Amino acid sequence: MRLLVCGGAGFIGSAFVRVRLVEHGDEVVVLDKLTYAGRRENLDGLDVALIEAGIEDAAAVARAMEGVDAVVNFAAETHVDRSIAQPDAFVTTHAVGTWVLLEEARRRAVRFVQISTDEVYGSIAQGSFTEHSPLAPSSPYSATKAGADLLVASYFHTYALETVICRGSNNYGPRQYPEKLIPLMVLNALAADRLPVYGDGMQVRNWLHVDDFARAIGVALAHGRPGEAYNVGGPDECPNLQVVQRILELTGRDESLIEYVTDRPGHDRRYSLGSQKIAALGWEAQVRFADGLAQTVAWYVDNAWWWEPIRSGDYRAYYQRQYGRALG
């Protein structure tokens, strides 16, 4: 296939590109704005055509979509904390950008896969969300992602555009920007810096290795029923505090480095996705969290070339604003 992968230089997008090139031999065009979390380094060694532009740029989108068989849209502002501080960028990318993509996809009649998140459902005390669960987002990030999902669904119902939505649980793995829990804690532990834990740290997340999610998206791309959404949950749940404690063990650090900080406003207590629908198409998770976490920590240990430029750049100013102290 010839695929347009929007946001393909980001964490999940680049993992998907790698899987499609290595395991399927697809031809890939990447459209990416290369903001702070979209990095050329994530595509090192991959034979792709890269167009540097945002999905809200209609002319760039039209150029990128020329001759493709399908569009897979990862392009997003992804961090909840940033959406609380500056929600405008989330509205622009998720609402306006998704609309621009859908219009061009409609004009060309190409299959459209929207990558979404478990956070559109809000928090769940027990059990797991299904695709029929109501959308109840609780942050500007999740609200704008839910809005994008509804826009995608409307293009199927109104224009018969062949659309599929994939909602993943908390992804982790190599090349994840260190504002997110696991790489943040790994890099702080390696530097013997304090590890900031929100509230009591007992927020539960359903952990999904990024390569497992990439393969699930491929299954939905090939076999998903138009107009449908597919949840992709990880095989294991774990409270954030236990994740942090395990990272300290893997890096040889002491729990005295844990620093409890004021909880995030509106912090969802627990996410969990059931994956029965995508499993019925032939997908199952391959990586258990204990193994994947150890592999991920080892990747960061072995690839300082990837993250050292981040910790020495604008990330330091973000960290100061977010946690009220300088990065060590």
C-alpha positions in Angstrom: 0.0 0.0 0.0 0.9 3.7 -0.3 0.1 5.2 3.0 0.0 8.8 4.2 0.9 8.8 7.9 0.1 12.1 9.6 2.2 12.7 12.7 4.5 9.9 11.6 7.6 11.4 13.2 6.0 11.2 16.7 6.2 8.4 19.2 3.3 6.2 18.1 3.3 7.3 14.5 7.0 6.4 13.9 6.4 3.0 15.5 3.6 2.4 13.1 5.8 3.5 10.1 8.5 1.2 11.2 6.1 -1.8 11.5 4.6 -1.1 8.1 8.0 -0.7 6.3 9.6 -3.7 8.0 6.7 -6.2 8.1 4.5 -5.1 5.2 6.8 -3.3 2.7 4.4 -0.4 2.3 5.4 2.9 0.7 5.0 5.6 3.3 4.6 9.4 3.1 4.9 11.1 6.5 3.3 14.5 7.1 4.5 16.0 10.3 4.8 19.5 11.7 7.9 18.5 13.7 6.9 20.3 16.8 8.7 19.5 20.0 7.6 15.8 20.1 7.8 15.1 16.4 11.4 14.4 15.6 13.4 13.5 12.5 15.5 11.2 14.6 12.4 9.0 15.1 12.6 8.2 11.4 16.3 7.5 11.2 17.1 4.6 8.9 13.5 4.5 7.5 12.9 5.0 3.8 10.0 7.5 3.9 9.1 10.7 2.1 8.8 13.4 4.8 6.7 16.5 4.3 7.1 19.1 7.1 3.8 20.7 7.6 0.8 20.6 9.9 -2.5 18.9 9.1 -4.3 22.2 9.3 -2.3 23.3 6.1 -4.8 22.4 3.3 -2.2 22.9 0.5 0.3 20.6 2.2 -2.3 18.0 2.9 -3.5 18.0 -0.7 0.1 17.5 -1.8 0.8 14.7 0.7 -2.4 12.8 -0.1 -1.6 12.5 -3.8 -1.8 8.9 -5.0 -2.2 7.3 -1.5 -4.4 4.3 -0.8 -5.2 5.3 2.9 -4.6 8.0 5.5 -3.6 7.1 9.1 -3.9 10.2 11.3 -1.7 10.2 14.4 -1.1 14.0 14.3 -2.1 15.4 17.7 -1.1 17.4 20.6 -0.8 14.6 23.1 0.0 15.8 26.7 -2.8 16.5 29.1 -0.8 18.9 31.2 0.0 21.0 28.2 -3.7 21.0 27.2 -4.6 22.4 30.6 -2.1 25.2 30.3 -2.5 26.0 26.6 -5.7 24.4 25.1 -5.7 26.5 21.9 -3.1 24.3 20.0 -5.2 21.2 20.8 -8.3 22.8 19.3 -6.4 23.8 16.2 -4.8 20.4 15.6 -7.6 18.1 16.7 -10.6 20.0 15.3 -9.4 22.1 12.4 -6.6 19.7 11.4 -8.8 16.6 11.4 -11.5 18.5 9.3 -8.9 19.5 6.7 -7.7 15.9 6.4 -11.3 14.6 6.1 -12.2 17.0 3.4 -9.2 16.0 1.3 -9.8 12.3 2.0 -13.4 12.8 0.9 -12.4 14.5 -2.3 -10.1 11.6 -3.1 -12.3 8.8 -1.7 -9.4 7.2 0.3 -9.8 5.1 3.5 -9.2 7.1 6.7 -8.0 5.7 10.0 -8.2 8.1 13.0 -6.0 7.3 16.0 -7.6 8.2 19.3 -7.3 7.5 23.0 -8.9 5.8 25.9 -9.2 9.2 27.6 -12.2 10.1 25.4 -14.3 7.9 27.7 -13.1 9.5 31.0 -12.5 7.5 34.1 -13.9 4.1 35.0 -13.9 2.7 38.6 -14.1 -0.9 37.6 -14.4 -3.1 34.5 -13.4 -1.8 31.0 -14.8 0.6 28.5 -16.3 -0.9 25.3 -16.8 0.9 22.0 -20.4 1.5 23.0 -19.4 3.4 26.2 -20.4 7.1 26.2 -17.7 9.6 25.5 -17.1 11.6 28.7 -13.7 13.5 28.3 -12.4 15.4 31.3 -9.5 17.5 29.9 -9.0 19.9 26.9 -6.8 17.1 25.4 -9.4 14.4 25.6 -12.3 16.7 24.8 -10.7 17.8 21.5 -9.8 14.2 20.7 -13.4 13.1 21.3 -14.5 16.0 19.1 -12.2 14.7 16.3 -13.6 11.2 16.7 -17.2 12.6 16.3 -16.1 14.6 13.2 -14.6 11.4 11.7 -17.8 9.4 12.4 -19.9 12.2 10.9 -18.0 11.9 7.6 -18.9 8.2 7.4 -22.5 8.8 8.1 -22.9 12.0 6.0 -20.5 11.4 3.1 -20.0 7.6 3.2 -16.2 8.2 3.6 -14.6 4.9 4.6 -13.4 5.7 8.1 -12.2 3.6 11.1 -11.3 4.9 14.6 -8.7 3.2 16.8 -8.6 4.1 20.5 -5.5 2.9 22.4 -4.8 2.7 26.1 -1.6 4.2 27.6 1.2 3.5 25.2 4.8 3.1 26.2 8.1 2.1 24.6 11.2 3.6 22.9 11.2 7.2 21.5 8.5 8.6 23.8 9.0 12.2 24.7 10.0 12.6 28.4 7.0 14.6 29.5 5.1 11.3 29.7 5.2 9.2 32.9 7.6 6.3 31.9 10.3 8.2 30.1 10.1 11.1 32.5 10.7 8.8 35.5 13.4 6.8 33.7 15.5 9.8 32.7 15.1 11.5 36.1 16.2 8.2 37.8 19.2 7.9 35.5 20.2 11.5 36.5 19.5 10.8 40.2 16.9 13.6 40.1 13.6 13.6 42.0 10.7 11.7 40.5 7.5 13.8 40.7 4.4 11.6 41.4 1.0 13.2 41.1 -1.2 12.9 44.2 -1.0 9.5 45.9 0.3 7.9 42.7 -2.5 5.3 42.7 -4.0 6.3 39.4 -4.4 3.0 37.4 -3.4 2.8 33.8 -3.9 0.0 31.2 -0.4 -0.3 29.6 0.0 -1.1 25.9 3.4 -1.5 24.2 3.6 0.9 21.2 4.5 -1.9 18.8 1.4 -3.9 19.9 -0.7 -0.8 19.2 1.0 -0.3 15.8 0.0 -3.8 14.8 -3.5 -3.4 16.0 -3.9 -0.2 13.8 -2.6 -2.3 10.9 -5.3 -4.9 11.5 -8.0 -2.2 11.7 -6.6 -0.6 8.5 -6.9 -3.8 6.6 -9.9 -5.5 8.2 -11.8 -2.8 10.2 -15.4 -2.3 9.2 -16.0 1.2 7.8 -17.8 3.5 10.3 -16.6 1.5 13.3 -14.4 2.2 16.3 -12.0 -0.3 17.8 -10.6 -0.2 21.3 -7.1 -1.5 21.9 -6.2 -2.2 25.5 -3.0 -3.5 26.9 -2.7 -6.8 28.7 -1.9 -5.4 32.1 -3.0 -2.7 34.5 -0.8 -1.0 37.1 -1.0 2.0 39.4 1.5 4.8 38.5 3.3 4.5 41.8 4.1 0.9 41.2 5.4 1.8 37.7 7.7 4.4 39.3 8.9 1.9 42.0 9.7 -0.6 39.3 11.6 1.9 37.3 13.7 2.8 40.3 14.5 -0.9 40.7 15.5 -1.3 37.1 17.8 1.8 37.3 19.3 0.9 40.6 17.9 3.9 42.4 16.3 4.3 45.8 12.7 5.2 46.5 13.9 8.2 48.4 13.9 9.9 45.0 10.1 9.9 44.8 8.6 13.3 45.3 4.8 13.5 45.7 3.5 16.7 44.0 0.0 18.4 43.7 -2.3 16.2 41.6 -3.2 17.2 38.1 -6.5 19.1 37.9 -9.4 16.7 36.9 -7.0 13.8 37.0 -8.8 10.6 35.8 -8.4 7.8 38.4 -8.5 4.8 36.1 -8.6 3.9 32.4 -9.3 0.4 31.0 -10.2 -0.7 27.5 -11.7 -4.0 26.5 -10.2 -5.3 23.2 -12.6 -8.0 22.2 -13.7 -6.3 19.0 -10.2 -5.8 17.6 -9.3 -9.3 18.8 -12.1 -10.7 16.7 -10.2 -9.4 13.7 -7.1 -11.4 14.7 -5.1 -9.1 17.0 -3.7 -9.8 20.4 -1.1 -8.1 22.5 2.3 -9.7 22.4 4.2 -7.8 25.1 3.4 -8.1 28.8 4.0 -4.9 30.8 6.8 -6.3 33.0 8.9 -7.4 30.0 8.1 -4.3 27.9 8.9 -1.9 30.8 12.3 -3.6 31.3 13.0 -3.4 27.6 12.0 0.3 27.5 14.2 1.2 30.4 17.1 -0.6 28.7 16.5 1.4 25.5 16.7 4.7 27.2 19.9 3.6 29.0 21.5 2.6 25.7 20.3 5.6 23.6 21.3 8.8 25.4 22.0 10.3 22.0 18.3 10.4 21.5 17.2 12.1 24.7 20.2 14.2 25.8 19.4 17.0 23.3 15.8 17.1 24.7 16.8 17.5 28.4 19.2 20.3 27.5 16.7 22.3 25.4 13.2 23.8 25.8 12.1 20.9 27.9 13.9 22.4 30.8 11.7 25.5 30.7 8.6 23.3 30.4 9.7 21.2 33.4 10.3 24.4 35.5 6.8 25.6 34.7 5.1 22.3 35.3 6.8 21.2 38.5 7.9 24.5 40.0 11.6 23.6 40.1 14.5 23.2 37.8 15.4 19.9 36.2 18.4 18.5 38.0 
